[in-house]
């Protein structure tokens, strides 16, 4: 592995020192201070590792000088060199990871959409299991979850459920959950003990803000109508449900969860903005160039990113060939972190390989 140039390390360390000085000087306030604070938080882990690596390089230079000088000091240096080389290799890898290009959406809140796929009632039950897994994982990470809309299955679970998850780094952790999830188990309704295979699709969209995506009023068609389904005194008696169609793309979203037409409109706009933002991200990023429909697949059992096999107690992610025999803990939420971290590490390795090939 080639050494990281000293000049590059010096630039990182110097920039961090400048930002730190500007923040403590009291001369910066308002939006500029907020911007500096974000840069400080982003730079701090990289600058600390860069400083550690620079000191290790200096130690190695001193050891090389002792080796050239010969004598007893050379013997000591020769014994220390392998340990130092190993530490430098580790630090270089860590710095390279920290220097990888960041996904602009990684720090954003997310809108997960979970839908039942192939498998009838069991697929809806499984979709419910997946959504509760994400709810518990979010609680484990200290994030907050709000359901935007939900269509319940006849025997439990969800035909479709859409939510907001608020928390630092939510998209960075959950973006690899997009795709078809397959379950193999004996359904509660199965009388002969046969194992059934069902599927659910998951789409994870970064929440978009007004500055991320601009939507012109002239490009929208807004329809209001009477809510359907069970409800209270006013849910089914007023035109509170809202459907918004983005005319240029044909994307339509509908909301009827709230009794207030304004609240339903705001929720629908948030969902529309997220979907348009994801389309724009995919257009700009060749690695994720597939359309949103391609991202989650059709919901057919043959397509899958992950299999949850209950009889064997295993969870297998097919993209990285990782199998964990702790399915119950994963479904409970916190143990999903091990799978998420493995996917993030694999993604980092792919980015590093691309950089090395391009060099």
HELIX and SHEET records of a PDB file:
HELIX    1   1 UNK A    6  UNK A   25  1                                  20    
HELIX    2   2 UNK A   30  UNK A   69  1                                  40    
HELIX    3   3 UNK A   72  UNK A   99  1                                  28    
HELIX    4   4 UNK A  120  UNK A  141  1                                  22    
HELIX    5   5 UNK A  170  UNK A  174  1                                   5    
HELIX    6   6 UNK A  175  UNK A  177  5                                   3    
HELIX    7   7 UNK A  217  UNK A  219  5                                   3    
HELIX    8   8 UNK A  261  UNK A  284  1                                  24    
HELIX    9   9 UNK A  286  UNK A  288  5                                   3    
HELIX   10  10 UNK A  292  UNK A  296  1                                   5    
HELIX   11  11 UNK A  327  UNK A  331  1                                   5    
HELIX   12  12 UNK A  336  UNK A  358  1                                  23    
SHEET    1   A 8 UNK A 144  UNK A 152  0                                        
SHEET    2   A 8 UNK A 158  UNK A 166 -1                                        
SHEET    3   A 8 UNK A 110  UNK A 116 -1                                        
SHEET    4   A 8 UNK A 196  UNK A 206 -1                                        
SHEET    5   A 8 UNK A 179  UNK A 185 -1                                        
SHEET    6   A 8 UNK A 306  UNK A 309  1                                        
SHEET    7   A 8 UNK A 314  UNK A 317 -1                                        
SHEET    8   A 8 UNK A 322  UNK A 324 -1                                        
SHEET    1   B 3 UNK A 220  UNK A 225  0                                        
SHEET    2   B 3 UNK A 241  UNK A 246 -1                                        
SHEET    3   B 3 UNK A 251  UNK A 255 -1                                        
END                                                                             
